[in-house]
Amino acid sequence: MTWIETIIIAIVEGLTEFLPVSSTGHMIITQGLLGMDSTPFLKAFTVIIQFGAILSVVCLYWRKFFYPETMKTRGYTWWQAISRFYGLLIVGIIPAVVLGFAFNDFIESNLGNVTLVAVMLIVGGVFMLFCDRLFNKGSESTPMTPRRAFIVGLFQCISMIPGVSRSMATIVGGMQQKLTRKAAAEFSFFLAVPTMFGATCLETYKLMAHGDGNILMEGNNLWLLILGSVVAFVVAVAAIKFFIGYVARYGFVAFGWYRIIVGALILVLGACGYELTME
Protein backbone atom coordinates (compact mmCIF):
# COMPACT_ATOMS: atom_id res chain seq x y z
CA MET A 1 0.00 0.00 0.00
CA THR A 2 1.53 3.31 -1.10
CA TRP A 3 1.37 6.74 0.51
CA ILE A 4 -0.79 8.05 -2.35
CA GLU A 5 -3.24 5.17 -1.99
CA THR A 6 -3.36 5.85 1.74
CA ILE A 7 -4.29 9.49 1.21
CA ILE A 8 -6.90 8.70 -1.43
CA ILE A 9 -8.64 6.05 0.69
CA ALA A 10 -8.54 8.31 3.77
CA ILE A 11 -10.10 11.17 1.80
CA VAL A 12 -12.88 8.87 0.58
CA GLU A 13 -13.43 7.61 4.14
CA GLY A 14 -13.56 11.11 5.60
CA LEU A 15 -15.96 12.35 2.93
CA THR A 16 -18.39 9.45 3.00
CA GLU A 17 -18.47 8.15 6.58
CA PHE A 18 -20.95 10.74 7.85
CA LEU A 19 -22.83 11.37 4.61
CA PRO A 20 -25.80 9.15 3.70
CA VAL A 21 -24.00 7.67 0.69
CA SER A 22 -22.41 4.44 2.02
CA SER A 23 -18.68 4.53 2.71
CA THR A 24 -18.58 0.79 1.89
CA GLY A 25 -19.74 1.40 -1.66
CA HIS A 26 -17.16 4.12 -2.16
CA MET A 27 -14.40 1.91 -0.76
CA ILE A 28 -15.34 -0.78 -3.29
CA ILE A 29 -15.12 1.67 -6.19
CA THR A 30 -11.90 3.28 -4.92
CA GLN A 31 -10.06 0.01 -4.35
CA GLY A 32 -11.28 -1.33 -7.69
CA LEU A 33 -10.17 1.74 -9.64
CA LEU A 34 -6.80 1.77 -7.89
CA GLY A 35 -6.36 -1.94 -8.60
CA MET A 36 -5.59 -2.70 -4.96
CA ASP A 37 -5.48 -6.25 -3.65
CA SER A 38 -7.70 -6.95 -0.66
CA THR A 39 -5.18 -7.75 2.08
CA PRO A 40 -5.67 -8.15 5.85
CA PHE A 41 -3.90 -4.83 6.37
CA LEU A 42 -6.10 -2.99 3.85
CA LYS A 43 -9.24 -4.35 5.51
CA ALA A 44 -7.94 -3.29 8.94
CA PHE A 45 -6.82 0.08 7.59
CA THR A 46 -10.27 1.01 6.26
CA VAL A 47 -11.79 0.29 9.67
CA ILE A 48 -9.11 1.70 11.95
CA ILE A 49 -8.86 5.10 10.21
CA GLN A 50 -12.47 5.59 11.24
CA PHE A 51 -10.93 6.61 14.57
CA GLY A 52 -9.87 9.83 12.88
CA ALA A 53 -13.43 10.41 11.74
CA ILE A 54 -14.64 9.75 15.30
CA LEU A 55 -12.35 12.47 16.63
CA SER A 56 -13.77 14.95 14.12
CA VAL A 57 -17.22 14.60 15.71
CA VAL A 58 -15.83 14.97 19.22
CA CYS A 59 -13.83 18.02 18.12
CA LEU A 60 -16.74 19.78 16.39
CA TYR A 61 -19.23 19.00 19.16
CA TRP A 62 -16.90 19.04 22.15
CA ARG A 63 -19.39 20.95 24.28
CA LYS A 64 -21.96 18.19 23.82
CA PHE A 65 -19.44 15.57 24.92
CA PHE A 66 -17.80 17.45 27.79
CA TYR A 67 -19.78 20.55 28.72
CA PRO A 68 -23.38 20.49 27.42
CA GLU A 69 -24.32 24.10 28.26
CA THR A 70 -27.62 23.96 26.40
CA MET A 71 -28.80 21.21 28.73
CA LYS A 72 -27.61 23.08 31.82
CA THR A 73 -29.84 26.00 30.85
CA ARG A 74 -32.82 23.65 31.19
CA GLY A 75 -32.09 23.15 34.86
CA TYR A 76 -29.69 20.21 34.70
CA THR A 77 -26.50 20.14 36.73
CA TRP A 78 -23.29 19.36 34.83
CA TRP A 79 -23.36 15.75 36.02
CA GLN A 80 -27.03 15.33 35.11
CA ALA A 81 -26.43 16.81 31.66
CA ILE A 82 -23.42 14.58 30.99
CA SER A 83 -25.22 11.50 32.32
CA ARG A 84 -28.28 12.17 30.19
CA PHE A 85 -26.25 12.74 27.02
CA TYR A 86 -24.18 9.57 27.36
CA GLY A 87 -27.22 7.67 28.59
CA LEU A 88 -28.97 8.42 25.30
CA LEU A 89 -25.93 7.15 23.36
CA ILE A 90 -25.84 3.93 25.39
CA VAL A 91 -29.54 3.33 24.78
CA GLY A 92 -29.00 4.09 21.09
CA ILE A 93 -26.27 1.50 20.56
CA ILE A 94 -27.99 -1.34 22.45
CA PRO A 95 -29.89 -2.61 19.38
CA ALA A 96 -26.70 -2.71 17.28
CA VAL A 97 -24.80 -4.58 19.99
CA VAL A 98 -27.54 -7.17 20.47
CA LEU A 99 -28.42 -7.71 16.81
CA GLY A 100 -24.76 -7.48 15.79
CA PHE A 101 -23.93 -10.51 17.90
CA ALA A 102 -27.12 -12.33 16.88
CA PHE A 103 -26.56 -11.90 13.13
CA ASN A 104 -22.76 -11.82 13.10
CA ASP A 105 -22.49 -14.76 10.67
CA PHE A 106 -24.92 -13.15 8.23
CA ILE A 107 -23.09 -9.83 8.41
CA GLU A 108 -19.67 -11.42 7.90
CA SER A 109 -20.86 -13.53 4.96
CA ASN A 110 -22.28 -10.51 3.12
CA LEU A 111 -19.57 -7.92 3.73
CA GLY A 112 -17.93 -8.73 0.41
CA ASN A 113 -21.17 -8.98 -1.58
CA VAL A 114 -20.54 -6.22 -4.11
CA THR A 115 -23.82 -6.78 -5.95
CA LEU A 116 -25.77 -6.42 -2.71
CA VAL A 117 -23.94 -3.17 -1.93
CA ALA A 118 -24.78 -1.76 -5.36
CA VAL A 119 -28.43 -2.78 -5.17
CA MET A 120 -28.86 -1.31 -1.68
CA LEU A 121 -27.21 1.92 -2.79
CA ILE A 122 -29.77 2.23 -5.56
CA VAL A 123 -32.72 1.19 -3.37
CA GLY A 124 -31.63 3.61 -0.64
CA GLY A 125 -31.15 6.33 -3.23
CA VAL A 126 -34.68 5.93 -4.55
CA PHE A 127 -35.98 6.07 -0.97
CA MET A 128 -34.06 9.27 -0.28
CA LEU A 129 -35.72 10.95 -3.25
CA PHE A 130 -38.99 10.76 -1.34
CA CYS A 131 -38.03 10.67 2.35
CA ASP A 132 -38.52 14.43 2.77
CA ARG A 133 -42.11 13.95 1.64
CA LEU A 134 -42.66 10.84 3.76
CA PHE A 135 -41.59 12.54 6.97
CA ASN A 136 -42.94 15.97 7.73
CA LYS A 137 -40.42 18.50 8.96
CA GLY A 138 -39.79 17.93 12.64
CA SER A 139 -39.99 20.52 15.35
CA GLU A 140 -36.96 22.12 16.95
CA SER A 141 -38.71 21.66 20.29
CA THR A 142 -38.86 17.87 19.91
CA PRO A 143 -36.56 16.46 22.63
CA MET A 144 -34.37 13.40 22.24
CA THR A 145 -35.71 10.89 24.74
CA PRO A 146 -34.48 7.36 25.61
CA ARG A 147 -37.38 5.93 23.62
CA ARG A 148 -36.49 7.98 20.55
CA ALA A 149 -32.79 7.11 20.94
CA PHE A 150 -33.65 3.40 21.08
CA ILE A 151 -35.78 3.61 17.93
CA VAL A 152 -33.01 5.45 16.08
CA GLY A 153 -30.72 2.64 17.26
CA LEU A 154 -33.09 0.12 15.70
CA PHE A 155 -32.91 2.02 12.42
CA GLN A 156 -29.12 1.94 12.68
CA CYS A 157 -29.29 -1.86 12.60
CA ILE A 158 -30.60 -1.68 9.04
CA SER A 159 -27.12 -0.50 8.05
CA MET A 160 -25.81 -3.97 8.89
CA ILE A 161 -26.89 -4.70 5.33
CA PRO A 162 -23.89 -3.56 3.24
CA GLY A 163 -24.66 -0.51 1.12
CA VAL A 164 -27.46 0.89 3.26
CA SER A 165 -25.30 3.53 5.02
CA ARG A 166 -25.30 3.91 8.78
CA SER A 167 -25.70 7.66 8.43
CA MET A 168 -28.74 7.36 6.17
CA ALA A 169 -30.44 4.80 8.42
CA THR A 170 -29.99 6.82 11.62
CA ILE A 171 -30.95 10.15 10.07
CA VAL A 172 -34.12 8.64 8.64
CA GLY A 173 -34.80 7.12 12.06
CA GLY A 174 -34.46 10.53 13.68
CA MET A 175 -36.76 12.15 11.14
CA GLN A 176 -39.31 9.38 11.70
CA GLN A 177 -39.21 10.38 15.37
CA LYS A 178 -40.16 13.97 14.50
CA LEU A 179 -36.66 15.45 14.79
CA THR A 180 -35.62 18.16 12.36
CA ARG A 181 -33.20 17.14 9.62
CA LYS A 182 -30.40 18.99 11.43
CA ALA A 183 -31.16 17.42 14.82
CA ALA A 184 -31.47 13.96 13.26
CA ALA A 185 -28.13 14.38 11.47
CA GLU A 186 -26.37 15.60 14.62
CA PHE A 187 -27.64 12.69 16.71
CA SER A 188 -26.49 10.38 13.91
CA PHE A 189 -23.01 11.84 14.31
CA PHE A 190 -23.09 11.44 18.09
CA LEU A 191 -24.25 7.83 17.81
CA ALA A 192 -21.44 7.15 15.34
CA VAL A 193 -18.82 7.76 18.03
CA PRO A 194 -19.46 4.69 20.22
CA THR A 195 -20.54 2.63 17.19
CA MET A 196 -17.42 3.30 15.14
CA PHE A 197 -15.14 3.15 18.14
CA GLY A 198 -16.54 -0.30 18.90
CA ALA A 199 -16.04 -1.38 15.27
CA THR A 200 -12.43 -0.18 15.37
CA CYS A 201 -11.72 -2.06 18.60
CA LEU A 202 -13.42 -5.20 17.24
CA GLU A 203 -11.39 -5.16 14.04
CA THR A 204 -8.17 -4.71 16.00
CA TYR A 205 -9.15 -7.59 18.30
CA LYS A 206 -9.87 -9.85 15.32
CA LEU A 207 -6.41 -9.14 13.93
CA MET A 208 -4.82 -9.98 17.24
CA ALA A 209 -6.95 -13.11 17.72
CA HIS A 210 -5.96 -14.44 14.29
CA GLY A 211 -2.30 -13.69 14.84
CA ASP A 212 -2.23 -10.87 12.28
CA GLY A 213 -1.68 -8.06 14.77
CA ASN A 214 1.95 -7.78 13.72
CA ILE A 215 0.95 -6.50 10.26
CA LEU A 216 0.09 -3.17 11.84
CA MET A 217 3.76 -2.72 12.72
CA GLU A 218 5.32 -4.11 9.55
CA GLY A 219 7.27 -1.71 7.36
CA ASN A 220 5.53 1.65 7.05
CA ASN A 221 2.13 0.29 8.08
CA LEU A 222 1.97 2.15 11.39
CA TRP A 223 2.82 5.44 9.70
CA LEU A 224 0.23 4.73 7.01
CA LEU A 225 -2.39 4.25 9.72
CA ILE A 226 -1.41 7.52 11.39
CA LEU A 227 -1.46 9.41 8.09
CA GLY A 228 -4.79 7.87 7.11
CA SER A 229 -6.36 8.77 10.46
CA VAL A 230 -5.15 12.39 10.25
CA VAL A 231 -6.41 12.84 6.69
CA ALA A 232 -9.74 11.20 7.54
CA PHE A 233 -10.08 13.56 10.52
CA VAL A 234 -9.47 16.74 8.51
CA VAL A 235 -11.73 15.70 5.64
CA ALA A 236 -14.49 14.52 7.98
CA VAL A 237 -14.53 17.91 9.75
CA ALA A 238 -15.14 19.64 6.42
CA ALA A 239 -17.70 17.03 5.33
CA ILE A 240 -19.74 17.35 8.53
CA LYS A 241 -19.80 21.15 8.37
CA PHE A 242 -20.94 21.04 4.75
CA PHE A 243 -23.53 18.33 5.31
CA ILE A 244 -25.25 19.97 8.28
CA GLY A 245 -25.74 23.23 6.41
CA TYR A 246 -26.75 21.60 3.14
CA VAL A 247 -29.23 19.04 4.44
CA ALA A 248 -30.94 21.56 6.74
CA ARG A 249 -31.63 23.77 3.75
CA TYR A 250 -32.05 21.44 0.77
CA GLY A 251 -32.86 17.97 2.10
CA PHE A 252 -31.73 14.62 0.69
CA VAL A 253 -32.75 14.55 -2.97
CA ALA A 254 -29.24 15.25 -4.29
CA PHE A 255 -27.81 12.47 -2.11
CA GLY A 256 -30.51 10.13 -3.40
CA TRP A 257 -29.52 10.69 -7.02
CA TYR A 258 -25.86 10.41 -6.08
CA ARG A 259 -26.44 7.01 -4.45
CA ILE A 260 -28.25 5.76 -7.55
CA ILE A 261 -25.34 6.85 -9.75
CA VAL A 262 -22.73 5.22 -7.48
CA GLY A 263 -24.70 1.97 -7.29
CA ALA A 264 -25.08 1.88 -11.05
CA LEU A 265 -21.35 2.63 -11.46
CA ILE A 266 -20.45 -0.36 -9.28
CA LEU A 267 -22.63 -2.63 -11.40
CA VAL A 268 -21.12 -1.25 -14.62
CA LEU A 269 -17.54 -1.60 -13.38
CA GLY A 270 -18.25 -5.17 -12.32
CA ALA A 271 -19.77 -5.96 -15.71
CA CYS A 272 -16.69 -4.47 -17.41
CA GLY A 273 -14.41 -6.87 -15.57
CA TYR A 274 -13.06 -4.72 -12.75
CA GLU A 275 -12.27 -6.83 -9.69
CA LEU A 276 -14.41 -5.15 -7.06
CA THR A 277 -14.28 -6.65 -3.59
CA MET A 278 -14.31 -5.81 0.11
CA GLU A 279 -13.34 -9.27 1.33
N, C-alpha and C positions, 0 to 999 in steps of 0.2 A: 504494500500500500504506500503510495507516494504522498508527498506533502501537498501537492496540488489536489489529489483525490480527497485527501483529508479535509481540505478547506471547502471543496465543492460539496461534499456530503454534509459537512457541518452547517453550511449555508442553507442547504435544502432542509435539514432538520430544524434549524432555528426558524425558518420561514413557515414551515408547514405544521409544526407540532401543536400550535395553539389556534390555527385556523381550521375551519370545518372542511378540510379538503383531503384528509387522510395522508399522514406522513408515510405510512407503509407503501401506498401507491406510488408516491414520489421517489421513495427509496428504490423501488423496483425499476422504475424508469431510469433513474440516475445510474444505478449500478449496471443496468443493461447497456446504456449508451456509452458508459466508460469502459465496458468490457471487463468488469472486475469479477474475479472468481469469488464465490461465496465461501469464505474461510471462517473458522471459529473466531478469529480475531475480528474480522469485519462484522460478524453478527454481534459480538460483544461491544464493539465500537459504536454501532448505531444505537445501542441501548444505553450504554454508559454516558455518552455525551449528552443524553437527556438531562443529566445533572446540571449542566450549564444552563439549559432552558429553565429548569426548576429555579435556579438562583435568580433568573431574570424576573420571575413573578414575585419572589420574596423581596427583591430590590425595588421594584416598581410599587409594590403595595406593602412596604415595610411597616407602615403604621397599623395596617390590619393585623399583621402577624405579631407585632410587638407592643404597639401602643394605640389600640383602637379608640381614638378620641370621639368619633361619631357615636359610639356606643356609650361612652361615659356621659355624653350630654343627655342621654335618655335615663340617667339615674343609676347606671351601673358603676360599681367600683372597678378599679383596674383589673383586679383578680376575677371579678364576675364577667367582665367584658372578654378577657382572654379565655376564660373557661368556656364561655358560650361560643366564641368563635371556633376554638379547636374542637369543642363538642360537636358542632355542626359538621365539621370535616370528618370526624370519626364516624358519626352516623352515616355520612354520605359514602364512605368507602366500605362499609360493612357488606352491602350486596356484592361488590366486586370481589371481596376477599372470600366470601362464602361460595359464590357461584364459580369463581376462578378455580378454587380447589375441586369443586364438584365436576366441572367440565374441563379440567386440565388436559385430559387426553384428546378431547375434541379440538380444543384450542391449538395444541401442539401439532396435531395432524393437519390442520388447515392453514398454518402460518405461511407455508410456502405455496399455497394455492393461488397462483397468479390470476387465473380466470375468475375465481371467486372475488378477488380484490377488485378487478376491473368491473365486474357486474355490479358489485355493491357500490362502487363509486358512481356508476351511472344511475342506479336505483336511488341512491341518496341524493344525487344531483337533481333528479326529477322531483323528489320530495321537497327539496329546498326551494324549488321554483314556486311552490305553493304554500310553504309553511307560514309565511307572513299572513296569508289569508286564513289559514286554518286556526291560527292562534291570534286572538285579538291582542292589541297592544296592552301590556301589563301596566300596572300602576306603580309609580315610584314609592307609594306608601305600603306596598305589599311586603311584609317582613319575611325573612328567611327563617323558617321554623324547623325543628327536628323532623317533622313529618314531610315537609317539602324537601329537605336535604336528603332524606331516605329515598323519596321518589326519584329525585334527580340521580341518586346513586343507582337506582334500578335502571334508569335510562342509560347510564354509563355502561352497564353490563352488555348492552346491545353492541358496543364497540369491540367486544370480544370476537365478533365476526370480522375478519380482516377486510379492510376497505371501507368500513362504516365511518370511522373517525370518532375518536373519543370526544373531541371538542364539539363536533356536530351533535352527537347524542346527548351530551350534558346540557348544551345550550337549548336544544329543543325541549329537553326535560324541564328546564327552568321556565321557558316560555309557556309550557303546558300548565305550569303551576302559577301562572299569572304574574311572573316577573317581567320587567321590561327587558328588551333585548340587551341593553348594557348591563343590567344587574345579572341576567342569566349568563352572559359571557364572563363577567368577573367571577362569579361563583364557580364557573367551569375552570377558570384559571386556578382559583384557590384549591379546588378539589384535585387538580392535576398534581399539586405538590406532593401530597402523601402517596398518590397513585403511582406517579412516575418514580418517586424515590424508592418505593417498594419494588417496582419493576427493575430498577437499576441494581438494587441489592440482590434480588432474586437471580438476575443474570450473572452477577459476580459469583454468587454462591454456586450456581450450576457449573461455572467454569472450574471453580475450586474442587467441587465434588467429583468432576470427571477428570481431574488431574491436568486440566488445561490452564490453570491459573498462571503458570509461568509464562504463557504467551504474552501477557500484559507487560512483562518486563523485558521481553526479547528485543534486541536491536533498538530501534527508535520508537517502539510501540508505546511506551509510556509518554514520550514527548508528543506523539501523535494524538494520544488521548487528551493530553492537556491542551494542545492547540485546538482540537476539535471542540472541547468543552468551552473554551474561551470564545471561539467564533460563534458557536451556537448561542451562547449567552448574549453577545452583542446583537446578533441578528434577531433573536427572539424579543429583545427589548423593543427594537424598532417595529417588529411585526405586531406585537401586542398593542403598542400605541396607535399604529395605523388601524388595526382591526376594530378596536373599541370605538374610535371616532367614525369609521366607515359604516359599521353595522348599525350603530345607533341612528344614523341618518338615512342610510339607503336600504338596509335589510340584507337578505341573503340571496337574492336572485342571481347576482353576478357570480357568487360562489357556486350556485347550483349549475350554471352553464359551464363553469370552469371544471367542476367535477365530471360532468358528462364528457367534456373534451379529453380530459386526462384518462378516463376509463376507456374511451374509444381508442386513444393513442396506445394504451397498453395492449389492447386486442390487436391493433394493426401491427405493432412491433413484433408481437408474438407470431402473427401470421406471416410476417416477412422473414422469420427465422432468427430473430434476436433471442439470445438465451436470457430470459427474464426469470429471476428466482430470488426468493428470500430465505431459502433453506440454509 
